[in-house]
Amino acid sequence: MPGFVLLVRQRGDGDDALGIGYTVSKKVGNAVTRNRMKRRLRELCRAALPESGIVGADHVLIGRPGGNDIVFAELGEHLDSALKRAAKKLAQ
């Protein structure tokens, strides 16, 4: 995805809780830019993961440069698409 990278890994510990992590490196920009990106990623996950998240898995979103320039609704669509692809890969 252009605004972020999504990594999903099954924990295999029998717990149904969703694990969520965020990371934005200095390559993305200064502290203000990185914090804004993390806030946007948190809000995306707050909206999408309860319905679309993979039960019993850890989800990590890695912010990419230019992610703050993408419209928030479009980022939400990208996250939904990435979650569907991840669920399909884990099901195989």
Backbone torsions as a table, in degrees:
resi	resn	phi	psi	omega
1	MET	NA	147.0	-175.4
2	PRO	-70.0	-28.5	-176.2
3	GLY	-95.4	-18.5	-176.1
4	PHE	-162.7	167.2	172.9
5	VAL	-115.8	135.2	177.8
6	LEU	-110.7	125.8	174.5
7	LEU	-115.1	133.3	179.4
8	VAL	-131.0	133.3	179.8
9	ARG	-138.8	129.0	175.2
10	GLN	-69.4	133.5	178.9
11	ARG	-80.7	-39.5	179.3
12	GLY	74.1	21.8	-179.9
13	ASP	-100.9	3.1	178.3
14	GLY	84.2	-3.9	178.7
15	ASP	-86.3	134.0	-177.9
16	ASP	-87.7	-0.3	-177.9
17	ALA	-69.2	147.6	175.9
18	LEU	-88.7	130.5	173.2
19	GLY	-95.7	137.0	-177.2
20	ILE	-132.8	134.0	176.6
21	GLY	-140.2	152.2	-179.3
22	TYR	-132.7	143.3	173.8
23	THR	-148.7	137.9	177.9
24	VAL	-139.0	116.6	-175.3
25	SER	-84.0	172.0	-180.0
26	LYS	-67.7	-14.9	177.1
27	LYS	-65.3	-23.7	-178.2
28	VAL	-74.0	-33.8	179.4
29	GLY	156.7	-163.7	-179.4
30	ASN	-76.0	-179.0	-174.7
31	ALA	-60.4	-39.4	179.9
32	VAL	-62.9	-44.3	179.5
33	THR	-65.4	-43.5	-180.0
34	ARG	-64.6	-43.0	179.6
35	ASN	-65.2	-37.8	177.1
36	ARG	-63.8	-41.7	179.3
37	MET	-63.1	-43.4	178.9
38	LYS	-63.8	-39.3	177.3
39	ARG	-62.8	-40.5	179.1
40	ARG	-66.3	-42.2	179.0
41	LEU	-64.0	-41.1	178.1
42	ARG	-60.8	-43.9	-178.8
43	GLU	-68.4	-37.2	175.8
44	LEU	-59.3	-46.9	-179.0
45	CYS	-67.2	-38.3	179.2
46	ARG	-59.9	-35.3	-178.4
47	ALA	-83.8	-37.7	-169.3
48	ALA	-98.8	-36.1	-171.5
49	LEU	-67.1	-35.1	178.7
50	PRO	-58.7	-33.9	179.5
51	GLU	-92.4	-41.5	-170.7
52	SER	-105.5	-8.3	-177.2
53	GLY	-66.9	157.9	-178.7
54	ILE	-92.4	119.5	-175.4
55	VAL	-64.5	134.0	177.6
56	GLY	76.0	21.3	-178.0
57	ALA	-125.4	156.5	172.6
58	ASP	-95.6	132.7	179.0
59	HIS	-114.7	129.5	177.5
60	VAL	-126.7	126.5	175.6
61	LEU	-107.2	127.9	-179.7
62	ILE	-113.0	116.8	-179.3
63	GLY	-69.4	141.7	178.2
64	ARG	-111.6	155.7	175.5
65	PRO	-58.5	138.1	-179.8
66	GLY	88.3	-2.5	-179.2
67	GLY	-65.2	-28.7	178.5
68	ASN	-73.1	-19.1	-178.5
69	ASP	-84.1	-11.2	-178.9
70	ILE	-85.9	139.5	179.4
71	VAL	-60.2	139.1	-174.9
72	PHE	-59.2	-41.1	179.9
73	ALA	-63.2	-36.7	178.0
74	GLU	-68.0	-38.5	176.1
75	LEU	-62.2	-38.0	177.2
76	GLY	-61.7	-41.0	177.4
77	GLU	-64.3	-40.8	179.1
78	HIS	-63.5	-41.0	179.3
79	LEU	-65.4	-42.9	177.7
80	ASP	-60.1	-43.3	178.8
81	SER	-63.5	-43.5	-179.7
82	ALA	-65.5	-38.7	178.6
83	LEU	-65.9	-38.5	177.8
84	LYS	-65.3	-42.0	178.8
85	ARG	-64.9	-40.9	179.7
86	ALA	-65.6	-41.8	179.1
87	ALA	-63.3	-38.8	179.3
88	LYS	-65.7	-41.0	179.8
89	LYS	-68.5	-39.3	-179.8
90	LEU	-71.3	-24.5	-179.8
91	ALA	-74.6	-20.2	-177.0
92	GLN	-73.6	NA	NA
